[in-house]
Structure formats: structure tokens, C-alpha cells
Amino acid sequence: MNTTVIGLGPMGRAMSAVLLRAGHAVTVWNRTGGRAAELVAAGAVLADTPGDAVAAGDLTILSLTD
């Protein structure tokens, strides 16, 4: 399953890491791309835009604050 995670605060990063360890393809996006560096090193794909991120996934997880 291709999963997208938008929002890479503590919860978004943790969920992404678990999905990667379980063998899922993970696309991530965060407005500050530096938060994705560790996940990209682990195999995630960093999308250029939120729209690109959503288009890449079968399932999209939003981990956002209000």
C-alpha cells in the first residue's frame, strides 16, 4: 500500500517510521522539508507539494495541528 503522511511533527514522523519499517511505500510532505530528512534516508519519498503527496498515496494521513 502506498501511504502519504502530511505533517511531520512528532506523531507524523513516528507514524511514517512505523509504516516504513513495516515495508510500506511512504510519501511525506511538510511545509518545512528538513523534518523529512531522516524519513527520506529510511526510504520515504518527499513530495514537492501537498497535492503531489496526496496523488501518490492510496491512503493519506493528516497529522496537523489547528
PyMOL Python script that loads the backbone (N, CA, C, O; Angstrom):
from pymol import cmd

cmd.read_pdbstr("""\
ATOM      1  N   MET A   1       0.852  -1.177   0.000  1.00  0.00           N
ATOM      2  CA  MET A   1       0.000   0.000   0.000  1.00  0.00           C
ATOM      3  C   MET A   1       0.893   1.233   0.000  1.00  0.00           C
ATOM      4  O   MET A   1       1.871   1.298   0.744  1.00  0.00           O
ATOM      5  N   ASN A   2       0.561   2.192  -0.820  1.00  0.00           N
ATOM      6  CA  ASN A   2       1.257   3.472  -0.843  1.00  0.00           C
ATOM      7  C   ASN A   2       0.554   4.412   0.122  1.00  0.00           C
ATOM      8  O   ASN A   2      -0.632   4.702  -0.032  1.00  0.00           O
ATOM      9  N   THR A   3       1.285   4.881   1.106  1.00  0.00           N
ATOM     10  CA  THR A   3       0.710   5.736   2.136  1.00  0.00           C
ATOM     11  C   THR A   3       1.371   7.103   2.097  1.00  0.00           C
ATOM     12  O   THR A   3       2.587   7.209   1.944  1.00  0.00           O
ATOM     13  N   THR A   4       0.570   8.139   2.235  1.00  0.00           N
ATOM     14  CA  THR A   4       1.066   9.505   2.320  1.00  0.00           C
ATOM     15  C   THR A   4       0.830  10.018   3.726  1.00  0.00           C
ATOM     16  O   THR A   4      -0.233   9.800   4.309  1.00  0.00           O
ATOM     17  N   VAL A   5       1.828  10.700   4.267  1.00  0.00           N
ATOM     18  CA  VAL A   5       1.691  11.360   5.562  1.00  0.00           C
ATOM     19  C   VAL A   5       1.997  12.836   5.348  1.00  0.00           C
ATOM     20  O   VAL A   5       3.080  13.201   4.890  1.00  0.00           O
ATOM     21  N   ILE A   6       1.032  13.670   5.683  1.00  0.00           N
ATOM     22  CA  ILE A   6       1.201  15.119   5.600  1.00  0.00           C
ATOM     23  C   ILE A   6       1.230  15.654   7.020  1.00  0.00           C
ATOM     24  O   ILE A   6       0.286  15.469   7.788  1.00  0.00           O
ATOM     25  N   GLY A   7       2.321  16.316   7.360  1.00  0.00           N
ATOM     26  CA  GLY A   7       2.528  16.844   8.705  1.00  0.00           C
ATOM     27  C   GLY A   7       3.528  15.970   9.441  1.00  0.00           C
ATOM     28  O   GLY A   7       3.207  14.856   9.855  1.00  0.00           O
ATOM     29  N   LEU A   8       4.734  16.477   9.601  1.00  0.00           N
ATOM     30  CA  LEU A   8       5.803  15.669  10.179  1.00  0.00           C
ATOM     31  C   LEU A   8       6.261  16.199  11.529  1.00  0.00           C
ATOM     32  O   LEU A   8       7.455  16.361  11.785  1.00  0.00           O
ATOM     33  N   GLY A   9       5.285  16.462  12.380  1.00  0.00           N
ATOM     34  CA  GLY A   9       5.599  16.714  13.781  1.00  0.00           C
ATOM     35  C   GLY A   9       5.938  15.379  14.428  1.00  0.00           C
ATOM     36  O   GLY A   9       6.138  14.390  13.723  1.00  0.00           O
ATOM     37  N   PRO A  10       6.005  15.330  15.745  1.00  0.00           N
ATOM     38  CA  PRO A  10       6.368  14.080  16.417  1.00  0.00           C
ATOM     39  C   PRO A  10       5.480  12.895  16.022  1.00  0.00           C
ATOM     40  O   PRO A  10       5.989  11.794  15.809  1.00  0.00           O
ATOM     41  N   MET A  11       4.173  13.100  15.922  1.00  0.00           N
ATOM     42  CA  MET A  11       3.281  11.990  15.595  1.00  0.00           C
ATOM     43  C   MET A  11       3.412  11.577  14.128  1.00  0.00           C
ATOM     44  O   MET A  11       3.469  10.385  13.824  1.00  0.00           O
ATOM     45  N   GLY A  12       3.459  12.542  13.225  1.00  0.00           N
ATOM     46  CA  GLY A  12       3.591  12.228  11.804  1.00  0.00           C
ATOM     47  C   GLY A  12       4.891  11.510  11.487  1.00  0.00           C
ATOM     48  O   GLY A  12       4.911  10.572  10.690  1.00  0.00           O
ATOM     49  N   ARG A  13       5.983  11.953  12.116  1.00  0.00           N
ATOM     50  CA  ARG A  13       7.269  11.278  11.898  1.00  0.00           C
ATOM     51  C   ARG A  13       7.232   9.859  12.451  1.00  0.00           C
ATOM     52  O   ARG A  13       7.738   8.932  11.817  1.00  0.00           O
ATOM     53  N   ALA A  14       6.639   9.683  13.626  1.00  0.00           N
ATOM     54  CA  ALA A  14       6.570   8.347  14.233  1.00  0.00           C
ATOM     55  C   ALA A  14       5.729   7.400  13.380  1.00  0.00           C
ATOM     56  O   ALA A  14       6.129   6.259  13.149  1.00  0.00           O
ATOM     57  N   MET A  15       4.574   7.859  12.911  1.00  0.00           N
ATOM     58  CA  MET A  15       3.732   7.002  12.068  1.00  0.00           C
ATOM     59  C   MET A  15       4.438   6.644  10.766  1.00  0.00           C
ATOM     60  O   MET A  15       4.367   5.503  10.309  1.00  0.00           O
ATOM     61  N   SER A  16       5.112   7.608  10.177  1.00  0.00           N
ATOM     62  CA  SER A  16       5.843   7.350   8.933  1.00  0.00           C
ATOM     63  C   SER A  16       6.931   6.311   9.140  1.00  0.00           C
ATOM     64  O   SER A  16       7.106   5.416   8.313  1.00  0.00           O
ATOM     65  N   ALA A  17       7.658   6.426  10.236  1.00  0.00           N
ATOM     66  CA  ALA A  17       8.739   5.480  10.529  1.00  0.00           C
ATOM     67  C   ALA A  17       8.199   4.062  10.713  1.00  0.00           C
ATOM     68  O   ALA A  17       8.797   3.102  10.226  1.00  0.00           O
ATOM     69  N   VAL A  18       7.083   3.929  11.407  1.00  0.00           N
ATOM     70  CA  VAL A  18       6.477   2.604  11.611  1.00  0.00           C
ATOM     71  C   VAL A  18       6.034   2.013  10.270  1.00  0.00           C
ATOM     72  O   VAL A  18       6.250   0.829  10.015  1.00  0.00           O
ATOM     73  N   LEU A  19       5.427   2.820   9.429  1.00  0.00           N
ATOM     74  CA  LEU A  19       4.990   2.341   8.116  1.00  0.00           C
ATOM     75  C   LEU A  19       6.180   1.892   7.267  1.00  0.00           C
ATOM     76  O   LEU A  19       6.113   0.862   6.596  1.00  0.00           O
ATOM     77  N   LEU A  20       7.259   2.658   7.297  1.00  0.00           N
ATOM     78  CA  LEU A  20       8.457   2.277   6.539  1.00  0.00           C
ATOM     79  C   LEU A  20       9.028   0.957   7.043  1.00  0.00           C
ATOM     80  O   LEU A  20       9.387   0.089   6.247  1.00  0.00           O
ATOM     81  N   ARG A  21       9.113   0.804   8.358  1.00  0.00           N
ATOM     82  CA  ARG A  21       9.642  -0.440   8.930  1.00  0.00           C
ATOM     83  C   ARG A  21       8.766  -1.639   8.571  1.00  0.00           C
ATOM     84  O   ARG A  21       9.258  -2.763   8.463  1.00  0.00           O
ATOM     85  N   ALA A  22       7.469  -1.397   8.388  1.00  0.00           N
ATOM     86  CA  ALA A  22       6.541  -2.475   8.022  1.00  0.00           C
ATOM     87  C   ALA A  22       6.580  -2.781   6.522  1.00  0.00           C
ATOM     88  O   ALA A  22       5.882  -3.681   6.054  1.00  0.00           O
ATOM     89  N   GLY A  23       7.388  -2.040   5.774  1.00  0.00           N
ATOM     90  CA  GLY A  23       7.551  -2.318   4.355  1.00  0.00           C
ATOM     91  C   GLY A  23       6.643  -1.552   3.417  1.00  0.00           C
ATOM     92  O   GLY A  23       6.593  -1.851   2.224  1.00  0.00           O
ATOM     93  N   HIS A  24       5.924  -0.567   3.936  1.00  0.00           N
ATOM     94  CA  HIS A  24       5.035   0.225   3.085  1.00  0.00           C
ATOM     95  C   HIS A  24       5.818   1.293   2.331  1.00  0.00           C
ATOM     96  O   HIS A  24       6.834   1.791   2.816  1.00  0.00           O
ATOM     97  N   ALA A  25       5.340   1.636   1.151  1.00  0.00           N
ATOM     98  CA  ALA A  25       5.860   2.792   0.428  1.00  0.00           C
ATOM     99  C   ALA A  25       5.243   4.023   1.079  1.00  0.00           C
ATOM    100  O   ALA A  25       4.025   4.096   1.242  1.00  0.00           O
ATOM    101  N   VAL A  26       6.075   4.988   1.450  1.00  0.00           N
ATOM    102  CA  VAL A  26       5.589   6.168   2.168  1.00  0.00           C
ATOM    103  C   VAL A  26       6.050   7.427   1.442  1.00  0.00           C
ATOM    104  O   VAL A  26       7.232   7.594   1.141  1.00  0.00           O
ATOM    105  N   THR A  27       5.092   8.305   1.170  1.00  0.00           N
ATOM    106  CA  THR A  27       5.377   9.633   0.645  1.00  0.00           C
ATOM    107  C   THR A  27       5.039  10.617   1.749  1.00  0.00           C
ATOM    108  O   THR A  27       4.011  10.486   2.413  1.00  0.00           O
ATOM    109  N   VAL A  28       5.908  11.606   1.947  1.00  0.00           N
ATOM    110  CA  VAL A  28       5.697  12.572   3.020  1.00  0.00           C
ATOM    111  C   VAL A  28       5.744  13.986   2.474  1.00  0.00           C
ATOM    112  O   VAL A  28       6.340  14.249   1.429  1.00  0.00           O
ATOM    113  N   TRP A  29       5.105  14.890   3.198  1.00  0.00           N
ATOM    114  CA  TRP A  29       5.197  16.317   2.900  1.00  0.00           C
ATOM    115  C   TRP A  29       5.062  17.062   4.212  1.00  0.00           C
ATOM    116  O   TRP A  29       4.270  16.696   5.081  1.00  0.00           O
ATOM    117  N   ASN A  30       5.854  18.116   4.336  1.00  0.00           N
ATOM    118  CA  ASN A  30       5.784  19.025   5.474  1.00  0.00           C
ATOM    119  C   ASN A  30       6.180  20.396   4.954  1.00  0.00           C
ATOM    120  O   ASN A  30       7.023  20.498   4.063  1.00  0.00           O
ATOM    121  N   ARG A  31       5.589  21.447   5.494  1.00  0.00           N
ATOM    122  CA  ARG A  31       5.923  22.771   4.958  1.00  0.00           C
ATOM    123  C   ARG A  31       7.377  23.129   5.186  1.00  0.00           C
ATOM    124  O   ARG A  31       7.929  23.939   4.441  1.00  0.00           O
ATOM    125  N   THR A  32       8.020  22.546   6.202  1.00  0.00           N
ATOM    126  CA  THR A  32       9.468  22.677   6.368  1.00  0.00           C
ATOM    127  C   THR A  32      10.081  21.322   6.033  1.00  0.00           C
ATOM    128  O   THR A  32      10.024  20.387   6.832  1.00  0.00           O
ATOM    129  N   GLY A  33      10.660  21.230   4.854  1.00  0.00           N
ATOM    130  CA  GLY A  33      11.137  19.956   4.328  1.00  0.00           C
ATOM    131  C   GLY A  33      12.218  19.290   5.149  1.00  0.00           C
ATOM    132  O   GLY A  33      12.395  18.076   5.052  1.00  0.00           O
ATOM    133  N   GLY A  34      12.952  20.050   5.961  1.00  0.00           N
ATOM    134  CA  GLY A  34      14.021  19.477   6.765  1.00  0.00           C
ATOM    135  C   GLY A  34      13.555  18.388   7.711  1.00  0.00           C
ATOM    136  O   GLY A  34      14.331  17.499   8.063  1.00  0.00           O
ATOM    137  N   ARG A  35      12.321  18.445   8.118  1.00  0.00           N
ATOM    138  CA  ARG A  35      11.793  17.414   9.022  1.00  0.00           C
ATOM    139  C   ARG A  35      11.684  16.053   8.354  1.00  0.00           C
ATOM    140  O   ARG A  35      11.524  15.039   9.034  1.00  0.00           O
ATOM    141  N   ALA A  36      11.769  16.022   7.048  1.00  0.00           N
ATOM    142  CA  ALA A  36      11.631  14.760   6.318  1.00  0.00           C
ATOM    143  C   ALA A  36      12.962  14.054   6.096  1.00  0.00           C
ATOM    144  O   ALA A  36      12.970  12.908   5.645  1.00  0.00           O
ATOM    145  N   ALA A  37      14.079  14.691   6.393  1.00  0.00           N
ATOM    146  CA  ALA A  37      15.399  14.158   6.031  1.00  0.00           C
ATOM    147  C   ALA A  37      15.633  12.745   6.557  1.00  0.00           C
ATOM    148  O   ALA A  37      16.086  11.877   5.810  1.00  0.00           O
ATOM    149  N   GLU A  38      15.335  12.506   7.815  1.00  0.00           N
ATOM    150  CA  GLU A  38      15.556  11.179   8.401  1.00  0.00           C
ATOM    151  C   GLU A  38      14.662  10.130   7.736  1.00  0.00           C
ATOM    152  O   GLU A  38      15.088   8.998   7.506  1.00  0.00           O
ATOM    153  N   LEU A  39      13.430  10.513   7.432  1.00  0.00           N
ATOM    154  CA  LEU A  39      12.498   9.581   6.786  1.00  0.00           C
ATOM    155  C   LEU A  39      12.924   9.279   5.352  1.00  0.00           C
ATOM    156  O   LEU A  39      12.825   8.139   4.898  1.00  0.00           O
ATOM    157  N   VAL A  40      13.395  10.298   4.645  1.00  0.00           N
ATOM    158  CA  VAL A  40      13.874  10.090   3.278  1.00  0.00           C
ATOM    159  C   VAL A  40      15.080   9.154   3.293  1.00  0.00           C
ATOM    160  O   VAL A  40      15.203   8.285   2.430  1.00  0.00           O
ATOM    161  N   ALA A  41      15.965   9.330   4.269  1.00  0.00           N
ATOM    162  CA  ALA A  41      17.120   8.438   4.395  1.00  0.00           C
ATOM    163  C   ALA A  41      16.683   6.995   4.655  1.00  0.00           C
ATOM    164  O   ALA A  41      17.391   6.051   4.304  1.00  0.00           O
ATOM    165  N   ALA A  42      15.506   6.834   5.276  1.00  0.00           N
ATOM    166  CA  ALA A  42      14.981   5.495   5.581  1.00  0.00           C
ATOM    167  C   ALA A  42      14.140   4.925   4.438  1.00  0.00           C
ATOM    168  O   ALA A  42      13.676   3.787   4.518  1.00  0.00           O
ATOM    169  N   GLY A  43      13.939   5.718   3.364  1.00  0.00           N
ATOM    170  CA  GLY A  43      13.218   5.192   2.211  1.00  0.00           C
ATOM    171  C   GLY A  43      11.964   5.931   1.801  1.00  0.00           C
ATOM    172  O   GLY A  43      11.359   5.588   0.785  1.00  0.00           O
ATOM    173  N   ALA A  44      11.551   6.940   2.563  1.00  0.00           N
ATOM    174  CA  ALA A  44      10.359   7.709   2.191  1.00  0.00           C
ATOM    175  C   ALA A  44      10.669   8.604   0.993  1.00  0.00           C
ATOM    176  O   ALA A  44      11.826   8.918   0.714  1.00  0.00           O
ATOM    177  N   VAL A  45       9.618   9.005   0.299  1.00  0.00           N
ATOM    178  CA  VAL A  45       9.728   9.945  -0.812  1.00  0.00           C
ATOM    179  C   VAL A  45       9.176  11.276  -0.333  1.00  0.00           C
ATOM    180  O   VAL A  45       8.076  11.330   0.217  1.00  0.00           O
ATOM    181  N   LEU A  46       9.927  12.348  -0.538  1.00  0.00           N
ATOM    182  CA  LEU A  46       9.474  13.687  -0.168  1.00  0.00           C
ATOM    183  C   LEU A  46       8.784  14.318  -1.367  1.00  0.00           C
ATOM    184  O   LEU A  46       9.408  14.529  -2.406  1.00  0.00           O
ATOM    185  N   ALA A  47       7.500  14.617  -1.227  1.00  0.00           N
ATOM    186  CA  ALA A  47       6.731  15.254  -2.298  1.00  0.00           C
ATOM    187  C   ALA A  47       7.027  16.748  -2.333  1.00  0.00           C
ATOM    188  O   ALA A  47       7.349  17.354  -1.311  1.00  0.00           O
ATOM    189  N   ASP A  48       6.914  17.335  -3.524  1.00  0.00           N
ATOM    190  CA  ASP A  48       7.155  18.770  -3.685  1.00  0.00           C
ATOM    191  C   ASP A  48       6.005  19.617  -3.161  1.00  0.00           C
ATOM    192  O   ASP A  48       6.221  20.718  -2.655  1.00  0.00           O
ATOM    193  N   THR A  49       4.780  19.106  -3.281  1.00  0.00           N
ATOM    194  CA  THR A  49       3.602  19.859  -2.853  1.00  0.00           C
ATOM    195  C   THR A  49       2.646  18.925  -2.123  1.00  0.00           C
ATOM    196  O   THR A  49       2.737  17.706  -2.272  1.00  0.00           O
ATOM    197  N   PRO A  50       1.725  19.486  -1.330  1.00  0.00           N
ATOM    198  CA  PRO A  50       0.724  18.630  -0.697  1.00  0.00           C
ATOM    199  C   PRO A  50      -0.103  17.864  -1.735  1.00  0.00           C
ATOM    200  O   PRO A  50      -0.458  16.706  -1.514  1.00  0.00           O
ATOM    201  N   GLY A  51      -0.407  18.504  -2.853  1.00  0.00           N
ATOM    202  CA  GLY A  51      -1.176  17.835  -3.903  1.00  0.00           C
ATOM    203  C   GLY A  51      -0.438  16.640  -4.483  1.00  0.00           C
ATOM    204  O   GLY A  51      -1.031  15.589  -4.725  1.00  0.00           O
ATOM    205  N   ASP A  52       0.861  16.810  -4.704  1.00  0.00           N
ATOM    206  CA  ASP A  52       1.669  15.689  -5.196  1.00  0.00           C
ATOM    207  C   ASP A  52       1.679  14.555  -4.183  1.00  0.00           C
ATOM    208  O   ASP A  52       1.625  13.382  -4.555  1.00  0.00           O
ATOM    209  N   ALA A  53       1.747  14.904  -2.905  1.00  0.00           N
ATOM    210  CA  ALA A  53       1.771  13.888  -1.849  1.00  0.00           C
ATOM    211  C   ALA A  53       0.469  13.087  -1.848  1.00  0.00           C
ATOM    212  O   ALA A  53       0.493  11.858  -1.785  1.00  0.00           O
ATOM    213  N   VAL A  54      -0.652  13.779  -1.917  1.00  0.00           N
ATOM    214  CA  VAL A  54      -1.954  13.102  -1.908  1.00  0.00           C
ATOM    215  C   VAL A  54      -2.104  12.218  -3.147  1.00  0.00           C
ATOM    216  O   VAL A  54      -2.613  11.101  -3.055  1.00  0.00           O
ATOM    217  N   ALA A  55      -1.666  12.711  -4.293  1.00  0.00           N
ATOM    218  CA  ALA A  55      -1.782  11.938  -5.536  1.00  0.00           C
ATOM    219  C   ALA A  55      -0.955  10.654  -5.491  1.00  0.00           C
ATOM    220  O   ALA A  55      -1.282   9.684  -6.175  1.00  0.00           O
ATOM    221  N   ALA A  56       0.103  10.641  -4.699  1.00  0.00           N
ATOM    222  CA  ALA A  56       0.998   9.477  -4.645  1.00  0.00           C
ATOM    223  C   ALA A  56       0.476   8.349  -3.762  1.00  0.00           C
ATOM    224  O   ALA A  56       0.951   7.218  -3.862  1.00  0.00           O
ATOM    225  N   GLY A  57      -0.491   8.640  -2.903  1.00  0.00           N
ATOM    226  CA  GLY A  57      -0.896   7.638  -1.921  1.00  0.00           C
ATOM    227  C   GLY A  57      -2.249   7.011  -2.172  1.00  0.00           C
ATOM    228  O   GLY A  57      -3.160   7.643  -2.708  1.00  0.00           O
ATOM    229  N   ASP A  58      -2.367   5.739  -1.768  1.00  0.00           N
ATOM    230  CA  ASP A  58      -3.673   5.085  -1.726  1.00  0.00           C
ATOM    231  C   ASP A  58      -4.419   5.514  -0.469  1.00  0.00           C
ATOM    232  O   ASP A  58      -5.649   5.516  -0.427  1.00  0.00           O
ATOM    233  N   LEU A  59      -3.655   5.873   0.547  1.00  0.00           N
ATOM    234  CA  LEU A  59      -4.178   6.301   1.844  1.00  0.00           C
ATOM    235  C   LEU A  59      -3.409   7.542   2.252  1.00  0.00           C
ATOM    236  O   LEU A  59      -2.181   7.564   2.167  1.00  0.00           O
ATOM    237  N   THR A  60      -4.117   8.586   2.697  1.00  0.00           N
ATOM    238  CA  THR A  60      -3.465   9.806   3.162  1.00  0.00           C
ATOM    239  C   THR A  60      -3.770  10.013   4.631  1.00  0.00           C
ATOM    240  O   THR A  60      -4.926   9.982   5.053  1.00  0.00           O
ATOM    241  N   ILE A  61      -2.716  10.223   5.404  1.00  0.00           N
ATOM    242  CA  ILE A  61      -2.834  10.503   6.834  1.00  0.00           C
ATOM    243  C   ILE A  61      -2.454  11.964   7.042  1.00  0.00           C
ATOM    244  O   ILE A  61      -1.373  12.393   6.639  1.00  0.00           O
ATOM    245  N   LEU A  62      -3.342  12.722   7.669  1.00  0.00           N
ATOM    246  CA  LEU A  62      -3.052  14.110   8.018  1.00  0.00           C
ATOM    247  C   LEU A  62      -2.710  14.167   9.495  1.00  0.00           C
ATOM    248  O   LEU A  62      -3.495  13.736  10.339  1.00  0.00           O
ATOM    249  N   SER A  63      -1.553  14.694   9.800  1.00  0.00           N
ATOM    250  CA  SER A  63      -1.130  14.844  11.190  1.00  0.00           C
ATOM    251  C   SER A  63      -0.825  16.319  11.396  1.00  0.00           C
ATOM    252  O   SER A  63       0.329  16.748  11.361  1.00  0.00           O
ATOM    253  N   LEU A  64      -1.884  17.079  11.612  1.00  0.00           N
ATOM    254  CA  LEU A  64      -1.793  18.539  11.638  1.00  0.00           C
ATOM    255  C   LEU A  64      -2.355  19.096  12.931  1.00  0.00           C
ATOM    256  O   LEU A  64      -3.234  18.506  13.558  1.00  0.00           O
ATOM    257  N   THR A  65      -1.830  20.238  13.309  1.00  0.00           N
ATOM    258  CA  THR A  65      -2.374  20.953  14.454  1.00  0.00           C
ATOM    259  C   THR A  65      -3.319  22.041  13.945  1.00  0.00           C
ATOM    260  O   THR A  65      -3.275  22.400  12.768  1.00  0.00           O
ATOM    261  N   ASP A  66      -4.157  22.556  14.810  1.00  0.00           N
ATOM    262  CA  ASP A  66      -5.102  23.581  14.338  1.00  0.00           C
ATOM    263  C   ASP A  66      -4.552  24.943  14.426  1.00  0.00           C
ATOM    264  O   ASP A  66      -5.229  25.906  14.066  1.00  0.00           O
TER     265      ASP A  66
END
""", "prot")
cmd.dss("prot")
cmd.show_as("cartoon", "prot")
cmd.util.cbc("prot")
cmd.orient("prot")
